[in-house]
Amino acid sequence: MADVLPLVEARLRSALGEPDARAAVTFLGTDRIEVLRFTDGDIVRYATLGMSAQPMGDPTAMLADPVKGPRAELLVSVRAGGADTDKVLRPLAVLAASPQVEGVVVAPGASLDVGEPLWPGAPFTSVLVAEPGGLVEDLELDEPLDPVHFLPLLPMTPNEAAWKRVHGAQALQERWLTNGTDLRDPSRKSVPLE
């Protein structure tokens, strides 16, 4: 079975260019998670590398399937200069390790909470997992492996996260769109939720 991570990194490089920084985090009992930083003008993108090494398994299964199951990496895009967003490294690595640590399957529409600001002074402690396929195309792997999805993470304020729990991900995304919310603003205010 081919190692998935070199293929994933090649896909990230072909879509986003050369990373200008990378760091690695290892949590006890988990595989290493790297976070790559890509700068494109005033936009900085952070991408995980390592989450897709193993498929995400059904948390109710007695044994994890080493081959079958969804695979993903996470992406965060922010405007440069407005905050010390490089500190998102650890929270992003925590989210990428959550399938190994907690047995969760990260999928579009899900909310993920790190319990602390995503970076110093950030009004966000959680993210909404968006649909893949926009910024980085899915990476098809040889059968029987599932493709790797590159899932954008959209930072949410605590009020937005609470509203999303009641009304759903689609309703929150429509609210953001209607209000012209700049989801890349690292210090944006909550969208009006009245």
Disulfide bonds with the S-S distance in Angstrom:
none
